[in-house]
Amino acid sequence: MKFYITITCIFFNFISPVCAQINVEFPYSRLVFQRNILGKGEVLVSGYSEMTADIIQARLLPFAVATGRATDWVNCYKSKVDPPQNFSVVLQATQGWYNLQVRVIKDAVIVADTTILRVGIGEVFLIAGQSNAQGQMLKESRGSSDPYGRVGVFASYDEYMDSPSFNAQPMFNDINIYPVGMTSWCWAELGDKIAKRLNVPVFFLNAAWSGTDSESWAVSIDSSGTHDQNRKYIPYGFLHRSIQFYRNVLGLRAVLWHQGEADSFRNNLNASGVPIDYFGNMQKVIAASKEQAGSQLAWVISQASLTYGIKDSLIIAAQRRLAIELPGVFAGPYTDTLTDARLDGVHFTNEFNKKGLSRLADAWNQALDSTFFQSAVPMLPNFGKHAFVLDNGKVLAPSGFASKGRASGKKSFAFITDTSGNYYASPLLLCGIKPRPSNNQLKYGVLSEITNSRITKQVILNNKVTASNNVIYSRESIVLNPGFVAESPTTFTAEIGGCY
């Protein structure tokens, strides 16, 4: 019996910085990740280098002098020895607005670097309710005036929500707020106030839908995962999908709820003339969202019922009761007193110097006080999942997860989903048996053994390699147990590598 263990070493010459390339594919510019209760947070960094690196490092630097605290350089994990090298790291930092820097070091020399501008650790809010939350055109809403551009949204409108948007933009006055928000409404002004008061970036998602009463939100829960011709998932489906897409990718501080005018307009009766149970309906909606996002997901309930000069004390009482009786639910602004802030009797406006939207932003800012931020437990992003790329290019998700494929053709990360459809941003590790296309007769051993060890760092061999076969195993550790046989004439190659 005779076999060979071949170890091949390849030496690379110094690569000129002019030719060197490093690509950061996550995070995208202007993303904001939810900070924790202590004002700290995490940023996932994922990318690839087109050159050989001894070390790849990343750090966060404040975008401006007063917008954060710089981190030290942190070594990234490299999943391959030869280029292209995928790399990833989770940076820990204090709240702030940062530039992300990544550099490549070879032979103790920095040979490449790149910067992603404007990455934040701050506050992420999900808006829900009806038109005074969704927004309306031609009300002279104001865009963000934050001097550092720290108030942002995904600038897309998508009722179908087949996939998440990551078109992060500063919050201009006429912008759409993914998924279905219209204009900046009062939210840009609110974001400016929070950013200035807390010195953090602020990000908004908007799942509100015009004209909806509390019952329509409650009854659409059961069909929230569908999108048929009857559109039965509206309106709760917008909230449901927003949580699916972003709860684990960005994190969430709270749902900001403004709704009640539709119930008041209908005299607390549904389409069948049956009295609407506002408290019961909202209790179901809040419970459904907490079941999906986590039991501590915070809600802030505005006290709103005013329509055409008429207030509804029953709705206001139910809204206040929600904040008193349900855990993690906070009282929002009481807006029925802003009677002169509207032209049409319902919707706030800044027209004709009414300053209605500005006053609504003030009211929200007062409701989101220091007690709220000290008490509302944030839902933090979850960066603990990794996916793998096999030899055929297929993305293999961890057990219990499904791959959504490479994210927009990216090489270093993908989105994966759990059994509930919740999305995770996942760095890609390149793993598997490395092919040798020059040898058409190459065999890869017993398929079951390779499949079982494909995404591990060690392979243990006790099989027989029959005569006249050429076999390659690639791992970081290769153990030859008693019983392993390589018959003559056979070439057996052990490649020490692992994920690459």
NORFENDA-V515948 format. One record per residue. RES is the residue in one letter. PHI is phi in radians with two decimals (none if undefined). OMEGA is omega in whole degrees, 0 to 359 (NA if undefined). Layout:
res=RES phi=PHI omega=OMEGA
res=RES phi=PHI omega=OMEGA
This chain:
res=M phi=none omega=186
res=K phi=-2.61 omega=174
res=F phi=-2.56 omega=183
res=Y phi=-2.19 omega=170
res=I phi=-1.91 omega=184
res=T phi=-1.82 omega=176
res=I phi=-2.04 omega=182
res=T phi=-1.91 omega=178
res=C phi=-1.94 omega=179
res=I phi=-2.09 omega=181
res=F phi=-1.84 omega=181
res=F phi=-1.90 omega=175
res=N phi=-1.37 omega=176
res=F phi=-1.05 omega=182
res=I phi=-1.82 omega=181
res=S phi=-1.11 omega=178
res=P phi=-1.02 omega=180
res=V phi=-1.12 omega=183
res=C phi=-1.64 omega=185
res=A phi=-1.20 omega=179
res=Q phi=-2.41 omega=175
res=I phi=-2.31 omega=187
res=N phi=-2.18 omega=174
res=V phi=-1.70 omega=184
res=E phi=-1.80 omega=174
res=F phi=-2.66 omega=10
res=P phi=-1.46 omega=171
res=Y phi=-1.36 omega=176
res=S phi=-1.05 omega=176
res=R phi=1.34 omega=172
res=L phi=-1.25 omega=175
res=V phi=-2.13 omega=179
res=F phi=-1.88 omega=186
res=Q phi=-1.10 omega=175
res=R phi=-1.37 omega=177
res=N phi=-1.54 omega=187
res=I phi=-1.19 omega=180
res=L phi=-1.69 omega=178
res=G phi=1.44 omega=177
res=K phi=-2.12 omega=182
res=G phi=-2.84 omega=183
res=E phi=-2.26 omega=176
res=V phi=-2.28 omega=175
res=L phi=-1.39 omega=176
res=V phi=-2.06 omega=180
res=S phi=-2.50 omega=180
res=G phi=-2.97 omega=178
res=Y phi=-2.59 omega=178
res=S phi=-1.94 omega=180
res=E phi=-1.57 omega=178
res=M phi=-2.34 omega=178
res=T phi=-1.37 omega=182
res=A phi=-2.17 omega=168
res=D phi=-1.36 omega=182
res=I phi=-2.47 omega=169
res=I phi=-2.08 omega=184
res=Q phi=-2.21 omega=178
res=A phi=-2.42 omega=175
res=R phi=-2.71 omega=176
res=L phi=-1.99 omega=175
res=L phi=-2.07 omega=179
res=P phi=-0.97 omega=178
res=F phi=-1.09 omega=174
res=A phi=-2.41 omega=188
res=V phi=-0.96 omega=189
res=A phi=-1.79 omega=189
res=T phi=-1.80 omega=178
res=G phi=2.88 omega=180
res=R phi=-2.22 omega=184
res=A phi=-1.07 omega=173
res=T phi=-1.70 omega=171
res=D phi=-1.32 omega=172
res=W phi=-1.14 omega=181
res=V phi=-2.16 omega=178
res=N phi=-1.21 omega=176
res=C phi=-1.53 omega=172
res=Y phi=-1.37 omega=177
res=K phi=-1.85 omega=185
res=S phi=-1.75 omega=182
res=K phi=-2.84 omega=180
res=V phi=-1.50 omega=182
res=D phi=-1.72 omega=184
res=P phi=-1.27 omega=355
res=P phi=-1.27 omega=183
res=Q phi=-1.76 omega=172
res=N phi=-1.30 omega=178
res=F phi=-2.43 omega=178
res=S phi=-2.76 omega=176
res=V phi=-2.86 omega=172
res=V phi=-1.90 omega=180
res=L phi=-1.53 omega=176
res=Q phi=-1.88 omega=185
res=A phi=-2.68 omega=172
res=T phi=-1.40 omega=179
res=Q phi=-0.95 omega=178
res=G phi=2.81 omega=183
res=W phi=-2.10 omega=195
res=Y phi=-2.22 omega=160
res=N phi=-1.85 omega=178
res=L phi=-1.63 omega=177
res=Q phi=-1.99 omega=176
res=V phi=-2.29 omega=180
res=R phi=-2.38 omega=179
res=V phi=-1.94 omega=180
res=I phi=-2.06 omega=178
res=K phi=-2.34 omega=181
res=D phi=0.94 omega=177
res=A phi=1.15 omega=180
res=V phi=-2.12 omega=174
res=I phi=-1.31 omega=185
res=V phi=-1.89 omega=177
res=A phi=-2.82 omega=173
res=D phi=-2.69 omega=179
res=T phi=-2.67 omega=183
res=T phi=-2.35 omega=170
res=I phi=-1.84 omega=183
res=L phi=-1.39 omega=169
res=R phi=1.09 omega=173
res=V phi=-2.21 omega=190
res=G phi=-2.12 omega=167
res=I phi=-2.13 omega=187
res=G phi=-2.87 omega=186
res=E phi=-2.08 omega=178
res=V phi=-2.13 omega=181
res=F phi=-2.06 omega=176
res=L phi=-2.00 omega=183
res=I phi=-1.53 omega=175
res=A phi=-2.61 omega=181
res=G phi=2.35 omega=180
res=Q phi=-2.18 omega=194
res=S phi=-1.11 omega=178
res=N phi=-1.33 omega=169
res=A phi=-1.94 omega=181
res=Q phi=-1.19 omega=183
res=G phi=1.76 omega=178
res=Q phi=-2.45 omega=179
res=M phi=-1.31 omega=170
res=L phi=1.09 omega=177
res=K phi=-1.96 omega=178
res=E phi=1.01 omega=174
res=S phi=-1.15 omega=184
res=R phi=-1.89 omega=175
res=G phi=-1.40 omega=180
res=S phi=-1.18 omega=175
res=S phi=-2.05 omega=179
res=D phi=-1.04 omega=186
res=P phi=-1.14 omega=181
res=Y phi=-1.84 omega=179
res=G phi=1.19 omega=188
res=R phi=-1.57 omega=181
res=V phi=-1.87 omega=188
res=G phi=-2.44 omega=179
res=V phi=-2.62 omega=164
res=F phi=-1.55 omega=188
res=A phi=-1.46 omega=180
res=S phi=-2.56 omega=174
res=Y phi=-2.16 omega=187
res=D phi=-2.65 omega=179
res=E phi=-1.27 omega=184
res=Y phi=-1.53 omega=174
res=M phi=0.90 omega=177
res=D phi=-1.26 omega=179
res=S phi=-2.66 omega=182
res=P phi=-1.24 omega=172
res=S phi=-1.73 omega=173
res=F phi=-2.28 omega=178
res=N phi=-1.46 omega=185
res=A phi=-1.29 omega=183
res=Q phi=-2.46 omega=171
res=P phi=-1.13 omega=190
res=M phi=-1.55 omega=175
res=F phi=-1.38 omega=186
res=N phi=-1.22 omega=185
res=D phi=-1.83 omega=186
res=I phi=-1.49 omega=169
res=N phi=-1.50 omega=180
res=I phi=-2.01 omega=183
res=Y phi=-0.99 omega=5
res=P phi=-1.56 omega=188
res=V phi=-2.35 omega=177
res=G phi=-1.30 omega=182
res=M phi=-2.12 omega=182
res=T phi=1.19 omega=178
res=S phi=-1.30 omega=179
res=W phi=0.87 omega=176
res=C phi=-1.64 omega=193
res=W phi=-1.31 omega=177
res=A phi=-1.14 omega=178
res=E phi=-1.15 omega=175
res=L phi=-1.10 omega=179
res=G phi=-1.03 omega=178
res=D phi=-1.03 omega=183
res=K phi=-1.17 omega=179
res=I phi=-1.19 omega=180
res=A phi=-1.06 omega=180
res=K phi=-1.23 omega=184
res=R phi=-1.23 omega=185
res=L phi=-1.83 omega=183
res=N phi=1.00 omega=179
res=V phi=-2.38 omega=170
res=P phi=-1.29 omega=183
res=V phi=-2.31 omega=182
res=F phi=-2.29 omega=182
res=F phi=-2.15 omega=164
res=L phi=-2.05 omega=184
res=N phi=-2.33 omega=181
res=A phi=-1.92 omega=181
res=A phi=-1.31 omega=183
res=W phi=-2.50 omega=188
res=S phi=-1.06 omega=171
res=G phi=1.37 omega=185
res=T phi=-1.57 omega=174
res=D phi=-1.73 omega=184
res=S phi=-1.12 omega=181
res=E phi=-1.19 omega=179
res=S phi=-1.12 omega=176
res=W phi=-1.20 omega=183
res=A phi=-1.21 omega=185
res=V phi=-1.31 omega=180
res=S phi=-1.52 omega=180
res=I phi=-1.10 omega=186
res=D phi=-1.15 omega=179
res=S phi=-1.94 omega=185
res=S phi=-1.18 omega=182
res=G phi=-1.64 omega=182
res=T phi=-1.96 omega=172
res=H phi=-2.60 omega=181
res=D phi=-1.71 omega=185
res=Q phi=-1.12 omega=179
res=N phi=-1.47 omega=178
res=R phi=0.89 omega=184
res=K phi=-1.18 omega=183
res=Y phi=-1.34 omega=181
res=I phi=-1.28 omega=6
res=P phi=-1.72 omega=189
res=Y phi=-1.06 omega=182
res=G phi=-1.02 omega=178
res=F phi=-1.12 omega=177
res=L phi=-1.20 omega=181
res=H phi=-1.02 omega=182
res=R phi=-1.22 omega=178
res=S phi=-1.08 omega=177
res=I phi=-1.15 omega=178
res=Q phi=-0.99 omega=186
res=F phi=-1.27 omega=196
res=Y phi=-2.14 omega=182
res=R phi=-1.01 omega=181
res=N phi=-1.64 omega=181
res=V phi=-1.52 omega=180
res=L phi=-1.85 omega=192
res=G phi=1.51 omega=182
res=L phi=-2.56 omega=171
res=R phi=-1.53 omega=186
res=A phi=-2.93 omega=168
res=V phi=-1.60 omega=176
res=L phi=-1.74 omega=189
res=W phi=-1.92 omega=172
res=H phi=-2.25 omega=183
res=Q phi=-2.92 omega=179
res=G phi=2.57 omega=181
res=E phi=-1.10 omega=182
res=A phi=-1.14 omega=177
res=D phi=-1.09 omega=179
res=S phi=-1.14 omega=181
res=F phi=-1.09 omega=180
res=R phi=-1.55 omega=180
res=N phi=0.97 omega=179
res=N phi=1.04 omega=176
res=L phi=-2.12 omega=176
res=N phi=-1.45 omega=185
res=A phi=-1.09 omega=180
res=S phi=-1.63 omega=180
res=G phi=1.44 omega=180
res=V phi=-1.57 omega=180
res=P phi=-0.99 omega=179
res=I phi=-1.46 omega=176
res=D phi=-1.68 omega=186
res=Y phi=-1.06 omega=181
res=F phi=-1.05 omega=181
res=G phi=-1.10 omega=179
res=N phi=-1.08 omega=182
res=M phi=-1.23 omega=175
res=Q phi=-1.07 omega=178
res=K phi=-1.17 omega=182
res=V phi=-1.10 omega=180
res=I phi=-1.11 omega=180
res=A phi=-1.09 omega=180
res=A phi=-1.11 omega=180
res=S phi=-1.19 omega=179
res=K phi=-1.22 omega=176
res=E phi=-1.09 omega=182
res=Q phi=-1.42 omega=189
res=A phi=-1.63 omega=185
res=G phi=2.34 omega=189
res=S phi=-1.12 omega=183
res=Q phi=-1.70 omega=178
res=L phi=-0.96 omega=183
res=A phi=-1.47 omega=173
res=W phi=-2.19 omega=174
res=V phi=-2.11 omega=188
res=I phi=-1.81 omega=175
res=S phi=-1.23 omega=177
res=Q phi=-1.81 omega=190
res=A phi=-2.44 omega=176
res=S phi=-2.64 omega=190
res=L phi=-1.14 omega=173
res=T phi=-2.42 omega=177
res=Y phi=0.91 omega=175
res=G phi=1.46 omega=183
res=I phi=-1.86 omega=176
res=K phi=-1.82 omega=181
res=D phi=-2.11 omega=184
res=S phi=-1.18 omega=180
res=L phi=-1.16 omega=179
res=I phi=-1.17 omega=179
res=I phi=-1.05 omega=179
res=A phi=-1.09 omega=179
res=A phi=-1.17 omega=179
res=Q phi=-1.13 omega=178
res=R phi=-1.19 omega=179
res=R phi=-1.12 omega=178
res=L phi=-1.02 omega=182
res=A phi=-1.26 omega=181
res=I phi=-1.48 omega=191
res=E phi=-1.67 omega=185
res=L phi=-1.72 omega=179
res=P phi=-1.17 omega=178
res=G phi=1.32 omega=179
res=V phi=-1.97 omega=186
res=F phi=-2.10 omega=179
res=A phi=-1.34 omega=176
res=G phi=-1.61 omega=183
res=P phi=-1.25 omega=172
res=Y phi=-1.61 omega=190
res=T phi=-1.76 omega=182
res=D phi=-1.17 omega=179
res=T phi=-1.35 omega=181
res=L phi=-1.50 omega=187
res=T phi=-1.26 omega=183
res=D phi=-1.67 omega=182
res=A phi=-1.71 omega=185
res=R phi=-2.36 omega=176
res=L phi=-1.73 omega=185
res=D phi=-1.66 omega=179
res=G phi=1.58 omega=183
res=V phi=-2.30 omega=193
res=H phi=-1.69 omega=178
res=F phi=-1.20 omega=180
res=T phi=-2.69 omega=171
res=N phi=-1.76 omega=181
res=E phi=-1.14 omega=174
res=F phi=0.91 omega=177
res=N phi=1.07 omega=177
res=K phi=-1.17 omega=181
res=K phi=0.99 omega=182
res=G phi=-1.13 omega=180
res=L phi=-1.19 omega=177
res=S phi=-1.14 omega=178
res=R phi=-1.22 omega=175
res=L phi=-1.14 omega=176
res=A phi=-1.07 omega=177
res=D phi=-1.05 omega=181
res=A phi=-1.13 omega=178
res=W phi=-1.13 omega=181
res=N phi=-1.10 omega=177
res=Q phi=-1.19 omega=180
res=A phi=-1.23 omega=179
res=L phi=-1.52 omega=186
res=D phi=-1.56 omega=183
res=S phi=-1.10 omega=177
res=T phi=-1.09 omega=177
res=F phi=-1.05 omega=184
res=F phi=-1.19 omega=176
res=Q phi=-1.45 omega=187
res=S phi=-1.91 omega=183
res=A phi=-1.31 omega=183
res=V phi=-1.34 omega=182
res=P phi=-1.34 omega=171
res=M phi=-1.55 omega=187
res=L phi=-1.57 omega=176
res=P phi=-1.09 omega=183
res=N phi=-2.08 omega=183
res=F phi=-1.89 omega=186
res=G phi=-1.55 omega=183
res=K phi=-1.91 omega=177
res=H phi=-2.23 omega=176
res=A phi=-2.01 omega=186
res=F phi=-2.33 omega=176
res=V phi=-1.92 omega=179
res=L phi=-1.51 omega=184
res=D phi=-1.02 omega=182
res=N phi=-1.47 omega=178
res=G phi=1.53 omega=181
res=K phi=-1.28 omega=177
res=V phi=-1.52 omega=180
res=L phi=-1.88 omega=181
res=A phi=-1.44 omega=176
res=P phi=-1.11 omega=180
res=S phi=-1.00 omega=180
res=G phi=1.55 omega=181
res=F phi=-2.18 omega=177
res=A phi=-2.04 omega=180
res=S phi=-1.48 omega=171
res=K phi=-1.67 omega=182
res=G phi=1.46 omega=179
res=R phi=-1.10 omega=182
res=A phi=-1.32 omega=177
res=S phi=0.92 omega=177
res=G phi=1.36 omega=181
res=K phi=-1.19 omega=182
res=K phi=-1.73 omega=191
res=S phi=-1.95 omega=177
res=F phi=-2.68 omega=179
res=A phi=-2.50 omega=171
res=F phi=-1.71 omega=174
res=I phi=-2.12 omega=182
res=T phi=-2.24 omega=174
res=D phi=-1.49 omega=185
res=T phi=-1.18 omega=178
res=S phi=-1.67 omega=179
res=G phi=1.49 omega=180
res=N phi=-1.37 omega=185
res=Y phi=-1.52 omega=173
res=Y phi=-2.35 omega=171
res=A phi=-1.48 omega=190
res=S phi=-2.20 omega=172
res=P phi=-1.09 omega=179
res=L phi=-1.73 omega=172
res=L phi=-1.80 omega=182
res=L phi=-1.57 omega=187
res=C phi=-2.35 omega=174
res=G phi=2.26 omega=181
res=I phi=-1.54 omega=184
res=K phi=-1.38 omega=183
res=P phi=-1.31 omega=174
res=R phi=-2.10 omega=188
res=P phi=-1.12 omega=181
res=S phi=-1.27 omega=181
res=N phi=-2.03 omega=184
res=N phi=-1.20 omega=183
res=Q phi=-1.64 omega=186
res=L phi=-1.13 omega=175
res=K phi=-1.93 omega=184
res=Y phi=-2.09 omega=175
res=G phi=1.32 omega=182
res=V phi=-1.33 omega=188
res=L phi=-1.02 omega=183
res=S phi=-1.09 omega=181
res=E phi=-1.18 omega=181
res=I phi=-1.24 omega=180
res=T phi=-1.08 omega=182
res=N phi=-1.16 omega=183
res=S phi=-1.92 omega=189
res=R phi=-1.07 omega=184
res=I phi=-1.96 omega=173
res=T phi=-1.95 omega=182
res=K phi=-1.56 omega=184
res=Q phi=-2.32 omega=172
res=V phi=-2.15 omega=179
res=I phi=-1.95 omega=187
res=L phi=-1.92 omega=171
res=N phi=-2.47 omega=182
res=N phi=-1.66 omega=179
res=K phi=-1.88 omega=172
res=V phi=-1.69 omega=188
res=T phi=-1.31 omega=185
res=A phi=-1.04 omega=174
res=S phi=1.20 omega=176
res=N phi=-1.98 omega=173
res=N phi=-1.89 omega=188
res=V phi=-2.26 omega=175
res=I phi=-2.18 omega=168
res=Y phi=-2.08 omega=180
res=S phi=-2.17 omega=177
res=R phi=-2.75 omega=173
res=E phi=-1.33 omega=179
res=S phi=-2.47 omega=180
res=I phi=-2.18 omega=182
res=V phi=-1.92 omega=176
res=L phi=-1.75 omega=181
res=N phi=-1.48 omega=172
res=P phi=-0.96 omega=184
res=G phi=1.91 omega=176
res=F phi=-1.24 omega=183
res=V phi=-2.38 omega=170
res=A phi=-2.11 omega=185
res=E phi=-1.25 omega=178
res=S phi=-1.58 omega=356
res=P phi=-1.50 omega=182
res=T phi=-2.48 omega=169
res=T phi=-1.96 omega=179
res=F phi=-1.94 omega=181
res=T phi=-1.99 omega=175
res=A phi=-1.87 omega=179
res=E phi=-1.80 omega=179
res=I phi=-1.43 omega=186
res=G phi=-2.74 omega=184
res=G phi=1.52 omega=177
res=C phi=-1.23 omega=186
res=Y phi=-2.53 omega=NA
